[in-house]
Amino acid sequence: MGRSARNTRKNGNKKNGLKIIAVAVLVLFGVITYSGIELQAEKRALEKRKSELEAALQTEQERSEELEDQRAYMQTVRYIEEIARKVLGLVYPDETILRPEEEE
């Protein structure tokens, strides 16, 4: 073989090597881009879930406050009197009960 044939073969090998490297870089770029897109979608889903959980937490905190207010009210004399009147039908000794007449 002559020098020109060897040089052509070396140049051809170099070109093939560069093509392989270029394809590998493009594939790597594609994989990274695809992964980035997937991560962005996952981030949006997680942000949505976070806002839903924050809203649920706010609702539960408000409910907890209402229950605490109700618990405090249930420990008052006023509540005890209210239940005694409604459920047990109790009255103070000096009270007069007026009932409407029944229609026949």
TABELUR-V721414 format. One record per residue. N is the residue number from 0. RES is the residue in three letters. SS is DSSP state (A for helix, B for strand, O for the rest). NEAR is the number of other ideal C-beta (glycine too) atoms within 10 Angstrom. D_LAST is the distance of its C-alpha to the last C-alpha in Angstrom with 1 decimal. Layout:
N;RES;SS;NEAR;D_LAST
N;RES;SS;NEAR;D_LAST
This chain:
0;MET;O;7;129.7
1;GLY;O;7;130.4
2;ARG;A;7;129.0
3;SER;A;8;127.0
4;ALA;A;9;125.2
5;ARG;A;10;124.3
6;ASN;A;10;123.1
7;THR;A;12;121.0
8;ARG;A;11;119.5
9;LYS;A;10;118.7
10;ASN;A;10;117.2
11;GLY;A;10;115.1
12;ASN;A;10;113.9
13;LYS;A;10;113.0
14;LYS;A;10;111.1
15;ASN;A;10;109.2
16;GLY;A;10;108.4
17;LEU;A;10;107.1
18;LYS;A;10;105.0
19;ILE;A;10;103.5
20;ILE;A;10;102.8
21;ALA;A;10;101.2
22;VAL;A;10;98.9
23;ALA;A;10;98.0
24;VAL;A;10;97.1
25;LEU;A;10;95.0
26;VAL;A;10;93.2
27;LEU;A;10;92.6
28;PHE;A;10;91.3
29;GLY;A;10;89.0
30;VAL;A;10;87.6
31;ILE;A;10;87.1
32;THR;A;10;85.4
33;TYR;A;10;83.1
34;SER;A;10;82.2
35;GLY;A;10;81.5
36;ILE;A;10;79.1
37;GLU;A;10;77.3
38;LEU;A;10;77.1
39;GLN;A;10;75.7
40;ALA;A;10;72.9
41;GLU;A;10;72.1
42;LYS;A;10;72.1
43;ARG;A;10;69.6
44;ALA;A;10;67.3
45;LEU;A;10;67.6
46;GLU;A;10;66.8
47;LYS;A;10;63.7
48;ARG;A;10;62.6
49;LYS;A;10;63.4
50;SER;A;10;61.2
51;GLU;A;10;58.3
52;LEU;A;10;58.7
53;GLU;A;10;58.9
54;ALA;A;10;55.6
55;ALA;A;10;54.0
56;LEU;A;10;55.5
57;GLN;A;10;54.0
58;THR;A;10;50.6
59;GLU;A;10;50.8
60;GLN;A;10;52.1
61;GLU;A;10;49.1
62;ARG;A;10;46.8
63;SER;A;10;48.7
64;GLU;A;10;48.3
65;GLU;A;10;44.5
66;LEU;A;10;44.4
67;GLU;A;10;46.6
68;ASP;A;10;44.4
69;GLN;A;10;41.4
70;ARG;A;9;43.4
71;ALA;A;10;44.4
72;TYR;A;11;40.8
73;MET;A;11;39.6
74;GLN;O;8;42.2
75;THR;O;10;40.8
76;VAL;A;7;38.9
77;ARG;A;8;36.2
78;TYR;A;13;35.5
79;ILE;A;11;35.5
80;GLU;A;13;32.9
81;GLU;A;13;30.7
82;ILE;A;12;30.8
83;ALA;A;13;30.3
84;ARG;A;13;27.1
85;LYS;A;9;25.7
86;VAL;O;8;26.9
87;LEU;O;8;27.3
88;GLY;O;8;24.7
89;LEU;O;11;27.5
90;VAL;O;12;27.7
91;TYR;O;8;30.6
92;PRO;O;4;30.9
93;ASP;O;5;30.8
94;GLU;O;9;27.7
95;THR;O;5;24.4
96;ILE;O;6;21.3
97;LEU;O;5;18.5
98;ARG;O;5;15.1
99;PRO;O;5;12.4
100;GLU;O;5;9.4
101;GLU;O;5;6.4
102;GLU;O;4;3.8
103;GLU;O;3;0.0
